Amino acid sequence: MANYGMLRNYRFTDAAEDIRGSKLYGLDDEKLGKIDDVIFDHSDGAIRYVVVDTGGWLSTKKFIVPADRLRPSTEHDDAFAVDLTKAQVENFPPYKETDLESDEQWSDYEGKYRSKWEADPVMHRKETDRNITPTTQQMPGNSPSATAAGSADARTVESAGPTEIEDTGLIEPGFAGGTDTVEIDNTAVGIGPRWDTFQDRLRERRHEVIGTRASERREDEYRKAS
């Protein structure tokens, strides 16, 4: 069985605790879509990604965002925000829900997805020292040698001073300079009380969710066999 799962049709007793349906806004208050589901770790219930339904502006309909990149929206009640634009989302590899059914397929997708966060050289906004793309050592799963190499690269960039880039606020296809670094972490804390309550409920009920999903899969297999 795959290590990651989704809620799909599972509903909490108190609908107010559910973040699904919340709007997600990007840079310049651009609406990116609504949170359609979450991808969580079966072992501890920690949310790794949110699945965003774009409503149709994206050809693949949905995309994912690492949970630790979210923050509460300051402009909209009960909404979330992330430092992304539609153009950057379009640069992600197409998300397919079926990849979650296989650890191998999901690992392959995550590798491609992460590469979009680290593919370009480390760049900085004009007159700042803030990374727009992550250094090698900031990405999970790197070897000690790669980490050391990344540290050396980062020191080289820092010593050279900020790169002269037009101060548009973002670099394509990199990520916005509004955050200190771009990292894909394994957990998300401190996003806000609503998020924390939702994740706590998911952790408490993850075995029930996993059991429900397993039952649904068996029913689907039975119908197909019939």
C-alpha positions in Angstrom: 0.0 0.0 0.0 1.2 3.5 -0.8 2.6 5.6 2.0 0.6 8.6 1.1 -3.1 9.1 0.8 -5.9 11.6 0.3 -9.2 12.3 2.1 -11.3 12.3 -1.1 -15.0 11.7 0.0 -14.2 11.5 3.7 -16.0 14.2 5.8 -15.3 15.4 9.3 -18.2 15.6 11.8 -17.7 19.4 12.2 -17.5 20.9 8.7 -16.1 24.1 10.1 -12.8 22.2 10.8 -12.3 21.2 7.2 -10.1 23.5 5.1 -11.2 21.9 1.8 -13.1 24.5 -0.3 -10.9 27.3 1.0 -9.6 29.7 -1.6 -5.9 29.9 -2.4 -4.4 33.2 -3.6 -1.0 33.8 -5.2 1.2 36.8 -5.7 -0.5 40.1 -6.3 -3.7 38.6 -4.8 -4.2 36.5 -7.9 -6.7 33.7 -7.2 -5.2 30.3 -8.0 -8.1 28.1 -7.1 -9.6 26.2 -4.1 -8.1 23.6 -1.9 -9.7 20.4 -3.2 -7.9 17.8 -1.0 -4.8 17.1 0.9 -2.1 14.5 0.6 -1.0 13.1 4.0 1.4 10.6 5.3 -0.3 7.4 6.5 2.2 6.9 9.3 1.5 10.0 11.3 -1.3 12.0 9.5 1.0 14.9 8.7 -0.1 16.8 5.6 2.6 17.0 2.9 0.7 18.8 0.1 -2.6 20.5 -0.6 -4.3 19.7 -3.9 -5.6 22.8 -5.6 -8.5 22.8 -8.1 -7.9 25.7 -10.5 -11.5 25.8 -11.8 -10.2 25.3 -15.4 -7.5 27.9 -16.1 -4.8 25.2 -15.9 -4.9 22.5 -18.6 -4.4 19.7 -16.1 -7.1 21.2 -13.8 -5.2 20.6 -10.5 -1.8 21.1 -9.0 -0.1 20.6 -5.6 1.6 22.9 -3.2 3.9 21.8 -0.3 2.0 22.4 2.9 4.8 24.4 4.5 4.6 27.0 1.8 1.0 28.0 2.7 0.1 30.9 5.0 -3.2 32.5 6.0 -4.4 35.2 3.5 -4.3 38.7 5.0 -6.8 39.9 2.4 -9.5 37.2 2.5 -11.2 35.5 5.4 -10.8 31.7 5.8 -8.4 31.7 2.7 -4.8 30.8 2.2 -1.9 32.3 0.2 1.3 31.1 -1.4 4.1 32.9 -3.2 3.3 31.6 -6.7 1.9 33.0 -10.0 -0.2 31.1 -12.6 2.9 31.2 -14.9 4.9 29.3 -12.3 2.2 26.8 -11.6 2.0 26.1 -15.4 5.7 25.2 -15.2 5.0 22.3 -12.7 4.9 18.8 -14.1 1.3 17.7 -14.6 -0.2 16.3 -11.4 -2.1 13.0 -11.6 -3.9 11.6 -8.6 -3.3 8.0 -9.8 0.4 8.4 -9.1 -0.3 8.2 -5.4 -1.4 4.6 -5.8 2.2 3.5 -6.3 5.2 4.5 -4.1 7.4 4.2 -7.2 5.2 6.5 -9.4 4.8 9.1 -6.6 8.6 9.1 -5.9 9.2 9.7 -9.6 6.7 12.5 -9.7 8.1 14.2 -6.6 11.5 14.1 -8.1 10.3 15.9 -11.2 8.3 18.3 -9.1 11.2 19.2 -6.8 13.4 19.7 -9.8 11.2 22.7 -10.8 12.1 24.3 -7.4 15.9 23.8 -7.9 16.5 23.7 -11.7 17.8 27.2 -12.1 21.0 28.7 -10.5 20.5 30.5 -7.2 19.2 34.0 -8.0 18.5 37.0 -5.9 16.2 40.0 -6.1 17.9 43.3 -6.7 19.3 44.9 -3.6 18.4 41.9 -1.4 20.2 38.7 -0.4 17.0 36.6 -0.5 17.2 33.3 -2.5 14.6 32.9 -5.2 15.5 29.3 -6.0 16.9 26.9 -3.3 20.5 25.9 -3.0 21.3 22.2 -3.2 21.5 21.7 0.5 18.0 23.1 1.1 16.4 20.3 -0.8 15.5 17.1 1.1 17.2 13.8 0.5 20.5 15.1 -0.7 23.8 13.3 0.0 26.5 14.9 2.3 28.7 15.5 -0.7 25.9 17.3 -2.6 25.1 19.3 0.6 28.7 20.4 0.8 28.8 21.4 -2.8 25.6 23.4 -2.4 27.1 25.2 0.6 30.1 26.2 -1.4 27.8 27.4 -4.2 25.8 29.5 -1.8 28.9 31.1 -0.3 30.1 32.0 -3.8 26.8 33.7 -4.6 26.8 35.5 -1.3 30.3 36.8 -1.7 29.5 38.1 -5.2 26.7 40.3 -3.8 23.1 40.6 -5.1 22.5 39.9 -8.7 21.3 42.9 -10.8 17.8 41.7 -11.8 14.9 43.9 -12.7 12.8 44.3 -9.5 9.6 42.8 -10.7 9.2 40.7 -7.5 9.7 37.3 -9.2 11.9 35.4 -11.5 10.6 33.0 -14.1 10.6 30.1 -13.9 11.9 30.4 -10.4 9.9 31.5 -7.4 9.1 34.8 -5.7 11.7 36.7 -3.8 9.2 37.5 -1.0 10.5 34.5 1.0 13.9 33.9 2.4 14.3 30.5 0.8 12.3 28.0 -1.1 12.2 24.7 0.6 10.0 21.6 0.3 9.7 20.4 3.9 7.9 17.3 5.2 5.7 19.0 7.7 3.8 22.3 8.1 3.3 24.0 11.5 2.4 27.5 12.4 0.1 28.2 9.4 -2.7 29.2 11.7 -5.3 27.8 14.2 -7.7 26.7 11.4 -5.0 24.7 9.7 -3.7 23.2 13.0 -7.2 22.1 14.0 -7.7 20.5 10.7 -4.4 18.6 10.8 -5.0 17.5 14.4 -8.4 16.0 13.4 -6.8 14.2 10.4 -4.1 12.8 12.7 -6.7 11.6 15.1 -8.8 9.9 12.4 -6.2 8.8 9.9 -6.8 5.1 10.6 -10.5 5.6 9.9 -9.7 7.5 6.7 -7.3 4.9 5.5 -9.8 2.1 6.3 -12.5 4.0 4.4 -10.3 4.4 1.4 -9.4 0.7 1.4 -13.0 -0.3 1.6 -13.8 2.0 -1.3 -11.0 0.5 -3.4 -12.3 -3.0 -2.8 -15.8 -1.9 -3.9 -14.4 -0.4 -7.0 -12.4 -3.6 -7.8 -15.6 -5.7 -7.2 -17.6 -3.5 -9.6 -15.0 -3.7 -12.3 -14.7 -7.5 -11.9 -18.5 -7.8 -12.2 
